[in-house]
């Protein structure tokens, strides 16, 4: 009888809420222990091997002049990486602006060149990044690409606001350590990709999962390669420029419509850029400024509703009125470019930017001292209608008609 009574008492205790809570806490602590001892250390190992957080290693490799590509899946905030590369390279001439200047490449420059594109999403960040660069090293010349949407308060309300350069994006934080597992669940990497550190499949001249998978990323000169889309490895996000067209028609994102009667471009933003330009020229830096091109399809749609985009179609005149010498290249026809040379609706490819470079040299002869113009002309003649000039160090794949515009793409081995 005592045995059965004791058994009943034990069953009663096990059913008490407090007992369940203690048991649950022990299970949770055990699971966390397994997580800390296995999953997170493997994540650390994986991220180290893939190079996704290896900014310093990538910079050291690239600054030596060894060809390598840095394409991290962790962060698209490039300022930290670009400033570290700038400090190592100490270029004589730089290109700077948003992602729309990232297609200038070193191969056609006669002097030490670095592409600082992707570091300026608005005028305050452009100012702070330039200040950070000049605190490190003063280049002889700057090619500066402008985005028309920088010049309205809808994009950035206070163009004189201090916005220090960002940093710390590539750290081994808990959020970043979770990334490989998140990517596995969402299908961005396969189980085979997850096992790459164990199989030794990661390439030593690629840093970051984008670079490892598809050769997307920043090359040694700081320029960006859109390899995955242009070679057909990945479907283009802006297929046939439909996403950009939607933005233009709906007045969204960078393509917002200016309400009737609102002064545009914004006087404050014009003043802010004039001050930035003075910072460069007062230091004796040769400055070559242009308004970046749009694809022909997008430009023509915008021109049909010109009244909604006075900050584009009136920008060059407004800058000239302030004594700023700027070349308006927003219309790709002024360059001889076509939509086959565009990555998406508002990002020109390498050939488009060779055309930009040639137009800049035509406008300012002083730039010829920094450019191998014969190489520029030869590359344009040979690869017109393409996004990329083939480079076997990047990929052996051929460029495809990835937008299905009926573009004729050459199938010739990379040189």
C-alpha positions as CSV (number, residue, x, y, z in Angstrom):
1,X,0.0,0.0,0.0
2,X,2.8,2.4,0.9
3,X,4.4,1.8,-2.6
4,X,1.2,2.7,-4.4
5,X,0.8,5.8,-2.2
6,X,4.3,7.0,-2.9
7,X,3.9,6.4,-6.6
8,X,0.8,8.5,-6.6
9,X,2.6,11.3,-4.7
10,X,5.4,11.3,-7.3
11,X,2.9,11.5,-10.2
12,X,1.2,14.5,-8.5
13,X,4.6,16.3,-8.1
14,X,5.5,15.7,-11.8
15,X,2.2,17.3,-12.8
16,X,2.9,20.5,-10.8
17,X,3.5,23.6,-13.1
18,X,6.8,24.4,-11.3
19,X,8.2,21.0,-12.2
20,X,7.4,21.5,-15.9
21,X,9.0,24.9,-15.9
22,X,12.2,23.6,-14.4
23,X,12.3,20.8,-16.9
24,X,11.6,23.2,-19.8
25,X,14.4,25.5,-18.7
26,X,16.8,22.6,-18.6
27,X,15.9,21.5,-22.1
28,X,16.3,25.1,-23.3
29,X,19.7,25.5,-21.7
30,X,20.7,22.2,-23.2
31,X,19.6,23.3,-26.6
32,X,21.4,26.6,-26.3
33,X,24.5,24.8,-25.2
34,X,24.4,22.7,-28.3
35,X,23.9,25.8,-30.4
36,X,26.8,27.6,-28.8
37,X,29.1,24.6,-29.1
38,X,28.3,23.5,-32.7
39,X,26.1,25.8,-34.8
40,X,27.7,29.2,-34.0
41,X,31.3,28.0,-34.2
42,X,30.6,26.4,-37.6
43,X,29.0,29.7,-38.7
44,X,32.1,31.5,-37.7
45,X,34.2,29.0,-39.6
46,X,32.0,29.2,-42.6
47,X,32.0,33.0,-42.8
48,X,35.8,33.1,-42.4
49,X,36.3,30.5,-45.1
50,X,33.8,32.1,-47.5
51,X,35.3,35.6,-47.0
52,X,31.9,37.2,-46.4
53,X,33.3,39.2,-43.5
54,X,36.9,39.2,-44.6
55,X,37.2,42.9,-45.6
56,X,40.8,43.2,-44.4
57,X,41.9,40.0,-46.2
58,X,40.1,41.2,-49.4
59,X,41.7,44.6,-49.2
60,X,45.2,43.3,-48.6
61,X,44.9,40.9,-51.6
62,X,43.5,43.6,-53.9
63,X,45.9,46.3,-52.7
64,X,48.8,44.1,-53.7
65,X,47.4,44.1,-57.2
66,X,46.3,40.5,-57.2
67,X,43.0,40.1,-58.9
68,X,40.2,39.2,-56.5
69,X,36.5,39.8,-56.2
70,X,34.8,40.9,-53.0
71,X,31.1,40.2,-53.0
72,X,29.6,39.7,-49.6
73,X,26.1,38.6,-48.9
74,X,26.2,40.0,-45.4
75,X,26.0,43.7,-46.2
76,X,25.5,46.1,-49.1
77,X,27.0,49.0,-47.1
78,X,30.2,49.4,-49.0
79,X,31.7,52.5,-47.4
80,X,33.8,50.7,-44.8
81,X,35.3,48.4,-47.5
82,X,35.9,51.2,-50.0
83,X,37.6,53.5,-47.5
84,X,40.0,50.7,-46.4
85,X,40.8,49.9,-50.0
86,X,41.3,53.6,-50.7
87,X,43.8,54.0,-47.8
88,X,45.9,51.1,-49.2
89,X,45.8,52.0,-52.9
90,X,46.1,55.8,-52.5
91,X,45.0,56.5,-56.1
92,X,45.8,59.4,-58.4
93,X,42.4,59.5,-59.9
94,X,39.1,58.2,-58.5
95,X,35.5,57.8,-59.6
96,X,32.9,58.5,-56.9
97,X,29.1,58.5,-56.7
98,X,26.3,56.0,-56.2
99,X,26.2,52.5,-57.6
100,X,25.7,54.2,-61.0
101,X,29.4,54.9,-61.4
102,X,30.6,51.4,-60.4
103,X,31.3,50.4,-64.0
104,X,34.4,52.6,-64.6
105,X,37.4,50.1,-64.7
106,X,41.1,50.6,-64.3
107,X,42.1,49.0,-67.6
108,X,41.6,52.2,-69.6
109,X,43.3,54.6,-67.2
110,X,46.9,55.7,-67.6
111,X,47.3,56.5,-63.9
112,X,46.6,54.7,-60.7
113,X,42.8,54.5,-60.5
114,X,40.2,53.4,-57.9
115,X,36.5,53.2,-58.3
116,X,34.8,54.6,-55.1
117,X,31.3,54.1,-56.5
118,X,28.6,52.9,-54.2
119,X,29.6,55.1,-51.3
120,X,27.2,58.0,-51.9
121,X,23.4,57.6,-51.8
122,X,22.8,61.3,-51.2
123,X,24.6,64.6,-50.9
124,X,25.4,64.4,-47.1
125,X,27.0,61.0,-47.5
126,X,28.9,62.2,-50.6
127,X,30.3,65.1,-48.5
128,X,31.2,62.9,-45.5
129,X,32.8,60.2,-47.6
130,X,34.9,62.8,-49.6
131,X,36.0,64.3,-46.3
132,X,37.0,60.9,-45.0
133,X,38.9,60.2,-48.2
134,X,40.8,63.5,-48.1
135,X,41.8,62.9,-44.5
136,X,43.6,59.8,-45.8
137,X,45.0,60.9,-49.1
138,X,44.4,63.6,-51.7
139,X,44.0,62.4,-55.3
140,X,44.9,64.5,-58.2
141,X,41.5,64.1,-60.0
142,X,38.0,63.1,-59.3
143,X,35.3,61.9,-61.7
144,X,32.0,62.6,-59.9
145,X,28.7,61.1,-61.1
146,X,25.4,62.8,-60.0
147,X,22.0,61.2,-59.5
148,X,19.2,63.6,-60.3
149,X,17.1,62.5,-57.3
150,X,19.7,63.8,-54.9
151,X,18.5,67.3,-55.6
152,X,15.1,67.1,-54.0
153,X,14.0,67.0,-50.3
154,X,11.8,64.0,-51.0
155,X,15.0,62.0,-51.3
156,X,17.0,63.7,-48.5
157,X,15.3,66.6,-46.6
158,X,18.4,68.3,-45.3
159,X,21.4,68.3,-47.7
160,X,23.6,70.1,-45.1
161,X,23.0,67.5,-42.4
162,X,26.2,65.8,-41.1
163,X,26.1,62.1,-41.8
164,X,29.4,60.4,-40.9
165,X,30.6,57.5,-43.0
166,X,29.2,54.2,-41.9
167,X,31.4,51.4,-40.5
168,X,31.1,48.1,-38.7
169,X,28.9,46.3,-41.2
170,X,31.3,43.4,-41.6
171,X,31.5,42.1,-38.0
172,X,31.0,38.7,-36.4
173,X,27.8,39.7,-34.6
174,X,25.1,37.2,-33.6
175,X,22.9,38.5,-36.5
176,X,25.7,37.9,-39.0
177,X,26.5,34.5,-37.5
178,X,22.9,33.4,-38.2
179,X,23.2,34.4,-41.9
180,X,24.4,31.0,-43.4
181,X,21.5,29.2,-41.8
182,X,19.0,31.8,-42.9
183,X,20.4,31.6,-46.4
184,X,20.1,27.8,-46.3
185,X,16.4,28.0,-45.2
186,X,15.6,30.6,-47.9
187,X,17.4,28.7,-50.6
188,X,20.1,31.4,-51.2
189,X,22.7,28.7,-50.6
190,X,22.5,24.9,-50.9
191,X,23.5,22.2,-48.4
192,X,26.5,21.7,-50.6
193,X,27.4,25.4,-50.2
194,X,27.1,25.0,-46.4
195,X,29.6,22.2,-46.5
196,X,32.1,24.0,-48.7
197,X,34.5,24.8,-45.9
198,X,34.8,21.0,-45.3
199,X,35.2,20.1,-49.0
200,X,37.7,22.9,-49.7
201,X,35.6,24.3,-52.6
202,X,35.9,28.0,-51.6
203,X,38.2,29.9,-54.0
204,X,41.0,31.9,-52.5
205,X,40.6,34.8,-54.9
206,X,36.9,35.3,-54.1
207,X,35.7,36.9,-50.9
208,X,32.0,36.5,-50.0
209,X,29.3,34.1,-51.1
210,X,28.2,36.2,-54.1
211,X,31.8,36.2,-55.4
212,X,32.1,32.5,-54.6
213,X,28.9,31.5,-56.3
214,X,28.6,33.7,-59.4
215,X,31.6,36.1,-59.5
216,X,29.5,39.1,-58.6
217,X,31.3,41.8,-56.6
218,X,34.0,44.4,-56.5
219,X,37.2,43.7,-58.4
220,X,40.7,44.9,-57.5
221,X,40.1,48.4,-58.9
222,X,36.9,48.8,-56.9
223,X,34.6,48.4,-59.9
224,X,31.6,46.1,-59.7
225,X,30.9,43.0,-61.8
226,X,27.2,42.0,-62.4
227,X,28.3,38.6,-63.7
228,X,25.4,36.5,-62.6
229,X,22.7,38.4,-64.6
230,X,24.8,39.3,-67.6
231,X,25.9,35.7,-68.2
232,X,22.4,34.2,-67.5
233,X,23.3,32.5,-64.3
234,X,20.5,34.4,-62.6
235,X,17.3,36.0,-63.9
236,X,17.5,39.8,-63.9
237,X,15.5,41.6,-61.2
238,X,14.6,44.4,-63.5
239,X,13.6,42.2,-66.5
240,X,13.1,44.3,-69.6
241,X,13.3,47.3,-67.2
242,X,9.7,46.6,-66.0
243,X,10.5,47.4,-62.4
244,X,12.1,50.7,-63.3
245,X,9.2,51.5,-65.7
246,X,6.7,50.9,-62.9
247,X,8.7,53.3,-60.6
248,X,8.6,56.0,-63.3
249,X,4.9,55.6,-64.1
250,X,3.9,55.4,-60.4
251,X,6.4,58.1,-59.2
252,X,7.9,55.8,-56.6
253,X,11.4,55.4,-55.0
254,X,14.0,57.5,-56.8
255,X,11.6,58.3,-59.6
256,X,9.0,60.2,-57.6
257,X,6.9,62.9,-59.3
258,X,7.5,66.5,-58.4
259,X,4.1,68.2,-57.5
260,X,3.2,71.1,-59.8
261,X,4.4,74.4,-58.6
262,X,7.2,73.0,-56.3
263,X,10.6,74.6,-57.2
264,X,12.8,71.9,-58.7
265,X,15.7,71.2,-58.4
266,X,15.8,72.2,-54.8
267,X,17.8,75.4,-54.2
268,X,19.2,74.1,-50.9
269,X,20.4,70.9,-52.6
270,X,22.0,72.9,-55.4
271,X,23.8,75.0,-52.8
272,X,24.9,71.9,-51.0
273,X,26.5,70.4,-54.1
274,X,28.1,73.7,-54.9
275,X,29.7,73.6,-51.5
276,X,30.9,70.1,-52.0
277,X,32.4,71.0,-55.4
278,X,34.2,73.9,-53.8
279,X,35.7,71.6,-51.2
280,X,37.4,69.6,-54.0
281,X,38.5,72.4,-56.2
282,X,39.8,74.6,-53.3
283,X,42.2,71.7,-52.6
284,X,43.5,71.8,-56.2
285,X,41.7,68.6,-57.2
286,X,40.7,68.4,-60.8
287,X,37.0,67.6,-60.8
288,X,35.0,66.2,-63.7
289,X,31.2,66.1,-63.0
290,X,28.5,64.4,-65.0
291,X,24.9,63.5,-64.6
292,X,24.7,59.7,-64.9
293,X,22.8,58.1,-67.9
294,X,19.5,56.4,-67.8
295,X,18.6,53.6,-70.2
296,X,16.9,54.8,-73.4
297,X,13.5,53.2,-72.6
298,X,13.4,54.9,-69.2
299,X,14.7,58.2,-70.5
300,X,12.0,58.4,-73.2
301,X,9.2,57.5,-70.8
302,X,10.4,60.3,-68.5
303,X,10.7,62.8,-71.3
304,X,7.0,62.1,-72.3
305,X,6.0,63.3,-68.8
306,X,8.7,65.9,-68.5
307,X,6.7,68.2,-66.2
308,X,6.9,65.5,-63.5
309,X,10.8,65.5,-63.6
310,X,12.0,69.1,-63.5
311,X,14.8,68.0,-61.2
312,X,16.2,65.9,-64.1
313,X,15.5,68.0,-67.1
314,X,16.4,71.3,-65.4
315,X,19.4,70.0,-63.4
316,X,22.2,70.8,-65.7
317,X,21.0,74.4,-66.4
318,X,20.5,75.0,-62.6
319,X,24.1,73.8,-61.9
320,X,25.5,75.9,-64.7
321,X,23.7,78.9,-63.3
322,X,25.8,78.4,-60.1
323,X,29.0,78.4,-62.1
324,X,29.3,74.6,-61.9
325,X,30.7,72.9,-65.0
326,X,28.7,69.7,-65.4
327,X,28.2,67.4,-68.4
328,X,24.6,66.1,-68.8
329,X,24.8,62.5,-70.0
330,X,21.4,61.5,-68.7
331,X,20.2,60.8,-72.3
332,X,22.1,57.7,-73.5
333,X,21.6,58.7,-77.1
334,X,24.1,61.5,-76.5
335,X,26.6,58.8,-75.8
336,X,25.6,56.5,-78.7
337,X,24.6,53.9,-76.1
338,X,21.5,51.6,-76.3
339,X,19.5,49.4,-74.0
340,X,21.7,46.4,-74.8
341,X,24.5,48.1,-72.8
342,X,22.4,48.5,-69.7
343,X,22.3,46.3,-66.6
344,X,18.9,47.6,-65.7
345,X,16.7,50.6,-66.3
346,X,19.2,53.1,-64.8
347,X,22.5,51.3,-64.4
348,X,24.7,51.4,-67.5
349,X,27.2,48.6,-68.1
350,X,30.9,48.8,-68.8
351,X,30.6,49.8,-72.4
352,X,28.2,52.6,-71.5
353,X,30.7,53.9,-69.0
354,X,33.5,53.7,-71.5
355,X,31.3,56.0,-73.6
356,X,30.9,58.3,-70.6
357,X,34.7,58.4,-70.1
358,X,35.2,59.3,-73.8
359,X,32.6,62.1,-73.5
360,X,34.2,63.4,-70.4
361,X,37.6,63.5,-72.3
362,X,35.9,65.3,-75.2
363,X,34.6,67.9,-72.8
364,X,37.7,68.3,-70.6
365,X,41.0,67.7,-72.4
366,X,42.8,67.7,-69.0
367,X,41.3,64.3,-68.3
368,X,43.2,62.8,-71.3
369,X,46.4,62.8,-69.1
370,X,44.7,60.1,-67.0
371,X,43.0,58.0,-69.7
372,X,44.3,55.7,-72.4
373,X,41.8,56.9,-75.0
374,X,42.9,54.5,-77.7
375,X,42.0,51.6,-75.4
376,X,38.7,53.2,-74.7
377,X,37.8,53.6,-78.4
378,X,39.0,50.1,-79.2
379,X,36.9,48.5,-76.4
380,X,33.8,50.4,-77.5
381,X,34.3,49.4,-81.1
382,X,34.8,45.7,-80.3
383,X,32.2,45.3,-77.6
384,X,29.4,47.7,-78.4
385,X,26.0,46.4,-77.4
386,X,27.5,44.5,-74.4
387,X,27.4,45.1,-70.7
388,X,30.8,43.5,-70.1
389,X,34.2,43.5,-71.7
390,X,35.2,39.8,-71.3
391,X,37.9,39.1,-68.7
392,X,39.0,35.5,-68.0
393,X,40.0,36.5,-64.5
394,X,36.3,37.1,-63.8
395,X,34.5,34.3,-65.7
396,X,34.8,32.1,-68.8
397,X,31.0,32.4,-69.4
398,X,29.8,34.5,-72.3
399,X,27.4,37.4,-72.0
400,X,23.8,36.5,-73.0
401,X,20.9,38.6,-74.2
402,X,19.7,38.4,-70.6
403,X,17.0,41.0,-71.0
404,X,15.7,39.4,-74.2
405,X,15.7,42.6,-76.1
406,X,17.0,40.9,-79.2
407,X,20.6,42.1,-78.5
408,X,23.3,40.5,-80.5
409,X,25.9,39.2,-78.1
410,X,29.3,37.8,-79.3
411,X,30.3,34.3,-78.3
412,X,34.0,34.8,-78.1
413,X,36.3,33.4,-75.4
414,X,37.5,35.9,-72.9
415,X,41.0,37.3,-73.3
